[in-house]
Amino acid sequence: MAKNRKRKSKIRFIPQYYDYSLLVAILFLLAFGLVILYSTSAYESRINFGDSSFYFDRQFLYTCIGLASMLLVARFDYHIYLRFAKVAYVVSLILCLLVRFSPLGVTLNGSRRWLGYGNFSFQPAELAKIALIIFIAFLVVQYGSLVKQFEYTFVMLCYTLVLGLAVYWLTDNLSSGLLIIAIGMIMSFISSPNYKWFAIGAGVVLLFIIVYVFFLTTFGEITDTTSFRKIRIIVWRDPISYSDSYGYQTLQGLYAIGSGGLFGKGLGNSIQKNGYIPEAQNDMIFSIVCEELGLFGAICLIFLFGFLIWRLYLIASNAPDLFGSMIAIGIMAHVAVQVIFNIAVVTNVLPNTGVTLPFISYGGTSVIILLAEMGIGLNISSKIRKKKEETEEAL
C-alpha cells in the first residue's frame, strides 16, 4: 500500500506543449483581422443589410468555429493523416465535380464555386489545398529515397496539376487553381534534388507567360467576346485607360494605398471603403489597411505574416519525421504564397486574381481551413518537444 501511494504521488499532469509563439501570432492576426474587417465592411453592411456588423458577426462566428477546429486538430497525432491521404485527394476531386455537375453547386456573383444546401455553403477549393498538402507529404514518405529520381518527382507534379486544373475547370476558380499548383510545386521542389529540371521548367513557363502577356497587352483589344481573364491582363498593364470600367477597382485600391501616407488616416477613417472599392472586405482589404494605418501598419502586418511563416519554417526544420516536415512545409507555402499573391494583386504588381488575405479577408471556409492547418502545425510542434524530452531522458 505504501509503495502504491508512493507511485501515485509521482504521477503529475503534464500539459500539452505547443509552439506558443505561433499560437500568439495566429491569435493576433485573427484579432487584427476582425477589427479591420469591421472597419472595412461597416458601411456596405449597413447599406446592404441594414446592420453595420453583418459581415463582422458572420466572420466572428467562422473564426470561433475555426479556433475550435484548430484546438481539436491540434490534439490529434498528425500521423493519422497518412491513412486518409489518398481518400482526401479523391474526395476533393469529387467535391469539385459536384460543384459543376450537381444541384448542390451554388452560383454567387456570377461564379459557380460553392457547394451548399439551405444557408450552409463552402468552397471545395479550400479543402483541396489541405488535401493536396497531406497527399504530397504522403507521396514523399511513400517514395522515400526514390524521390531523388526525376520520374517520381514528375508523378507528384502530375497529381498537383490534376487537382489544380480540376479546381480551375470545375469550379471556375483560377486563383485557387494557381495557388494549389504553387503549393504542390514548392513541396515537390523541396523534397527533390532535381533542381536543374525545376529551373528549366520554370524558365520555359516564365518565358511563355512573358510572351503571352506581351502580345496580349500590346495587340489585344477588349471586345464583347473577350474573356474576363484576358480583360484583367490587358487592364493590368494600363488600368487608367479603363478607369470607369474594368480598372475601377484596381485604381480605387491604389488611391487608398497612396492616400494613407506613412501612418494612415486612423482606424475607421477610410474614405475608399465607403462604396468606392467594390467588396472591399474581400480581396482588397489590404488597401484599407494601408489607407487607415499607413505604410507603418502595412509593414507591421507583413512582419507578422513573416513571423508566422518563420515559425512554420522552424517547425518544418525540426519536425520529428519526414511526414511532419513536409506537412509543415506545405502549410508554410500555402500561407506565404497566398499573402504574396494578395498583396501583389492589390498593389497591381500582378493582374487581379481574386486571392484573399489569410486571416484578414472575409470568408468562412478560408479561415476555418487555415485554422485547421494551423492546428496540424501546432500538433507537429508538440511532437518536437516530446522528442527532445525523450532524447534528454535517454541521455
C-alpha positions in Angstrom: 0.0 0.0 0.0 2.8 2.3 0.9 4.6 1.6 -2.4 1.4 2.3 -4.4 0.9 5.6 -2.6 4.5 6.5 -3.3 4.0 5.7 -7.0 0.7 7.7 -7.1 2.4 10.7 -5.6 4.8 10.8 -8.5 2.1 10.9 -11.1 1.6 14.5 -12.3 -0.3 16.2 -15.1 1.9 17.2 -18.0 0.2 19.9 -20.1 0.3 19.7 -23.9 3.1 21.7 -25.3 2.7 23.8 -28.5 4.7 26.4 -30.3 3.2 29.3 -28.3 4.9 31.9 -30.5 3.0 30.5 -33.5 -0.2 30.4 -31.4 0.2 34.1 -30.3 0.8 35.1 -33.9 -2.3 33.3 -35.1 -4.5 34.9 -32.4 -3.0 38.4 -33.0 -3.7 38.0 -36.8 -7.3 36.9 -36.1 -8.0 39.8 -33.7 -6.5 42.3 -36.1 -8.5 40.8 -39.0 -11.8 41.1 -37.1 -11.1 44.7 -36.2 -10.1 45.8 -39.7 -12.9 43.7 -41.2 -15.5 45.6 -39.1 -13.9 48.9 -40.0 -13.8 48.0 -43.7 -17.3 46.4 -44.0 -19.5 48.6 -41.7 -20.6 50.9 -44.5 -21.5 48.2 -47.0 -23.1 46.1 -44.3 -25.4 49.0 -43.2 -26.3 49.9 -46.8 -27.0 46.3 -48.0 -28.3 44.6 -44.8 -29.3 47.5 -42.5 -26.8 46.2 -39.9 -23.2 47.6 -39.8 -21.9 44.5 -38.1 -23.4 41.9 -40.5 -20.1 40.8 -42.0 -18.3 41.1 -38.7 -20.8 38.9 -36.9 -20.6 36.2 -39.5 -16.8 36.3 -39.6 -16.6 36.2 -35.8 -18.8 33.0 -35.9 -16.5 31.5 -38.6 -13.4 32.4 -36.5 -14.9 30.7 -33.4 -15.6 27.6 -35.4 -12.1 27.8 -36.9 -10.5 28.2 -33.4 -12.5 25.2 -32.1 -11.3 23.1 -35.1 -7.7 24.3 -34.6 -7.7 23.2 -30.9 -9.4 19.9 -31.8 -7.0 19.1 -34.7 -4.0 20.1 -32.5 -4.9 17.2 -30.1 -4.8 14.6 -32.8 -1.5 12.9 -33.8 -0.7 14.2 -37.3 0.4 10.7 -38.4 -3.3 9.7 -38.6 -3.5 11.7 -41.9 -1.3 9.1 -43.5 -4.3 6.7 -43.6 -6.6 9.2 -45.2 -4.2 11.0 -47.7 -5.5 9.1 -50.8 -9.1 9.5 -49.7 -8.7 13.2 -49.1 -7.3 13.7 -52.6 -10.1 11.8 -54.3 -12.8 13.4 -52.2 -11.5 16.9 -53.1 -11.8 15.9 -56.8 -15.3 14.6 -56.3 -16.4 17.7 -54.5 -15.1 19.8 -57.4 -17.2 17.6 -59.7 -20.2 18.2 -57.6 -19.9 21.9 -57.9 -20.1 21.7 -61.7 -22.5 18.8 -62.3 -24.8 18.5 -59.2 -27.7 20.6 -58.0 -25.7 21.3 -54.8 -23.5 23.7 -56.8 -24.1 27.3 -55.8 -23.5 30.4 -58.0 -22.6 33.7 -56.3 -21.6 36.9 -58.1 -21.6 35.1 -61.4 -19.2 32.3 -60.3 -20.2 28.7 -59.5 -17.6 27.9 -56.9 -19.6 26.7 -53.8 -21.4 23.7 -52.6 -24.4 24.5 -50.4 -27.7 23.5 -49.0 -30.0 26.0 -47.4 -28.0 28.6 -45.6 -24.9 26.4 -45.5 -22.2 26.7 -48.2 -18.5 26.2 -48.6 -15.8 26.2 -51.2 -14.3 22.8 -52.1 -11.2 24.7 -53.5 -10.2 25.5 -49.9 -10.5 21.8 -48.9 -8.4 20.9 -52.0 -5.5 22.9 -50.6 -5.1 21.0 -47.4 -5.9 17.7 -49.2 -3.0 18.3 -51.6 -0.6 19.2 -48.7 -1.4 15.9 -46.9 -1.3 13.9 -50.2 2.1 15.2 -51.4 3.6 14.7 -47.9 2.2 11.1 -48.1 3.8 10.5 -51.5 7.2 11.8 -50.3 7.1 9.4 -47.4 6.0 6.5 -49.6 8.7 7.1 -52.3 11.5 7.6 -49.7 14.9 7.7 -51.5 13.1 7.1 -54.8 12.0 10.8 -54.7 15.6 11.6 -55.9 14.7 10.1 -59.3 13.1 12.6 -61.7 10.2 10.3 -62.7 8.9 10.2 -59.1 9.1 14.0 -58.8 7.2 14.2 -62.1 4.4 12.0 -60.8 4.0 14.3 -57.8 3.8 17.3 -60.2 1.2 15.5 -62.3 -1.0 14.9 -59.2 -0.6 18.6 -58.4 -1.6 19.7 -61.9 -4.6 17.4 -62.0 -6.0 18.8 -58.8 -5.1 22.4 -59.7 -6.7 22.2 -63.2 -9.8 20.4 -61.7 -10.3 23.4 -59.3 -9.9 25.8 -62.2 -12.1 24.0 -64.8 -14.8 22.6 -62.5 -15.2 25.5 -60.1 -14.1 28.3 -62.4 -11.6 29.4 -59.8 -8.2 30.2 -61.5 -6.7 31.9 -58.4 -7.2 28.8 -56.2 -6.0 26.5 -59.0 -2.8 28.5 -59.4 -2.4 28.6 -55.6 -2.7 24.8 -55.4 -0.2 24.3 -58.2 2.2 26.7 -56.4 1.9 24.8 -53.1 2.5 21.4 -54.8 5.5 22.7 -56.8 7.1 24.1 -53.7 6.7 20.9 -51.8 8.0 18.8 -54.8 10.9 21.2 -55.2 12.0 21.0 -51.6 11.6 17.2 -51.4 13.6 16.6 -54.7 17.2 17.2 -55.6 16.3 17.6 -59.2 16.7 21.4 -59.1 18.0 21.6 -62.7 14.7 20.3 -64.1 12.7 22.7 -62.0 14.9 25.6 -63.2 14.4 24.5 -66.8 10.6 24.0 -66.4 10.2 27.3 -64.5 12.2 29.1 -67.2 10.1 27.7 -70.0 6.8 28.6 -68.2 8.0 32.1 -67.4 9.1 32.7 -71.0 5.7 31.6 -72.2 3.9 33.8 -69.8 6.0 36.8 -70.7 5.5 36.3 -74.4 1.7 35.7 -74.0 1.3 38.8 -71.7 3.4 41.0 -74.1 1.3 40.1 -77.2 -2.0 40.3 -75.3 -1.3 43.7 -73.8 0.3 45.1 -76.9 -2.1 43.9 -79.6 -5.1 42.7 -77.6 -8.3 44.7 -77.6 -11.3 44.4 -75.3 -14.5 43.4 -77.1 -17.8 41.9 -76.2 -16.4 38.4 -76.7 -13.1 38.9 -74.7 -12.9 36.6 -71.7 -12.8 38.3 -68.3 -9.4 36.8 -67.6 -7.9 38.3 -70.8 -9.5 41.6 -69.8 -7.8 41.5 -66.4 -4.4 41.1 -68.1 -5.0 43.9 -70.6 -6.3 46.2 -67.8 -3.4 45.3 -65.6 -0.9 47.0 -67.9 -2.9 50.2 -68.2 -5.7 50.5 -65.6 -6.0 54.3 -66.1 -7.3 53.8 -69.6 -10.2 51.7 -68.1 -10.7 53.8 -65.0 -14.5 54.0 -65.5 -15.0 50.2 -66.1 -12.6 47.3 -65.7 -9.8 49.2 -64.0 -12.0 50.9 -61.5 -11.4 48.6 -58.5 -7.7 48.5 -59.1 -7.4 52.2 -59.3 -9.5 52.8 -56.2 -7.4 50.4 -54.3 -4.2 52.2 -55.4 -5.8 55.5 -54.4 -6.5 54.1 -50.9 -2.9 52.9 -50.6 -1.4 56.2 -51.7 -3.6 58.4 -49.5 -2.7 56.5 -46.4 0.8 58.0 -46.2 3.2 56.9 -43.5 0.8 56.5 -40.6 -2.6 56.5 -42.2 -5.8 58.4 -41.7 -6.6 56.5 -38.5 -8.6 53.3 -37.8 -12.1 53.7 -39.2 -11.4 56.9 -41.2 -11.0 55.3 -44.6 -12.9 57.1 -47.4 -12.4 54.4 -50.1 -14.3 51.8 -48.2 -17.5 53.9 -48.4 -18.7 52.4 -51.6 -15.7 53.3 -53.8 -13.9 49.9 -53.6 -16.4 47.1 -54.5 -16.3 44.3 -52.0 -13.5 45.9 -50.0 -13.8 43.3 -47.2 -12.7 40.5 -49.5 -9.7 40.7 -51.9 -8.9 44.4 -51.5 -8.9 44.6 -47.7 -5.1 45.2 -47.6 -5.7 48.6 -49.4 -7.9 49.7 -46.5 -5.2 48.6 -44.0 -2.8 50.9 -45.9 -5.3 53.8 -46.0 -6.2 53.7 -42.3 -2.9 52.6 -40.8 -0.5 53.8 -43.4 2.8 52.3 -44.6 3.7 51.6 -41.0 0.6 49.5 -40.3 1.1 47.6 -43.6 4.7 46.8 -42.8 3.7 45.6 -39.3 1.1 43.3 -40.8 3.6 41.9 -43.3 6.1 41.5 -40.5 3.5 39.5 -38.5 2.9 37.2 -41.5 6.6 36.8 -41.9 6.9 35.8 -38.2 4.2 33.2 -38.6 5.9 31.8 -41.7 9.2 31.7 -39.9 7.7 29.7 -37.0 6.3 27.2 -39.5 9.7 27.0 -41.1 11.2 26.2 -37.8 8.6 23.5 -37.2 9.3 22.0 -40.6 13.1 22.1 -39.9 12.8 20.4 -36.5 9.9 18.0 -37.2 10.5 14.5 -35.8 9.9 12.8 -39.2 9.7 13.5 -42.9 5.9 13.4 -43.0 5.6 16.1 -40.3 8.3 18.2 -42.0 6.5 18.0 -45.4 3.1 19.0 -44.0 4.6 22.0 -42.2 6.4 23.0 -45.5 3.0 22.7 -47.3 1.2 24.9 -44.7 4.1 27.4 -44.8 3.9 27.5 -48.6 0.1 28.0 -48.5 0.2 31.0 -46.2 3.3 32.5 -47.9 2.1 32.2 -51.5 -1.4 33.5 -50.6 -0.1 36.5 -48.8 2.3 37.3 -51.7 -0.4 36.9 -54.3 -2.9 39.1 -52.5 -0.6 42.0 -51.8 0.8 41.8 -55.3 -2.7 42.0 -56.8 -3.8 44.9 -54.5 -0.6 46.9 -55.5 -1.2 45.9 -59.2 2.1 44.0 -59.4 0.0 41.1 -60.7 -3.3 41.0 -62.6 -6.4 40.7 -60.4 -6.8 37.1 -59.4 -9.2 37.2 -56.5 -6.9 35.8 -53.8 -7.9 36.6 -50.3 -5.6 37.8 -47.5 -5.2 34.9 -44.9 -6.9 35.5 -41.6 -7.9 39.1 -42.6 -10.3 38.9 -45.6 -13.9 38.0 -45.2 -14.6 34.3 -45.8 -15.8 31.4 -43.7 -14.3 28.3 -45.5 -11.0 30.0 -45.8 -10.5 30.9 -42.2 -11.8 27.6 -40.9 -9.4 25.6 -43.2 -6.5 27.8 -42.4 -7.0 27.4 -38.7 -7.3 23.7 -39.1 -4.0 23.7 -40.9 -2.5 25.8 -38.0 -3.8 23.1 -35.7 -1.8 20.5 -37.6 1.2 22.7 -37.4 0.7 23.0 -33.6 0.5 19.3 -33.2 3.7 18.8 -35.1 5.4 21.3 -32.8 4.2 19.3 -29.8 5.9 16.2 -31.1 9.2 18.2 -31.4 9.1 18.9 -27.7 8.2 15.3 -26.9 11.0 14.0 -29.0 13.5 16.4 -27.2 12.3 15.2 -23.8 12.6 11.6 -24.8 16.2 12.2 -26.1 17.2 14.0 -22.9 15.8 11.1 -20.8 17.7 8.6 -22.9 20.9 10.6 -22.3 
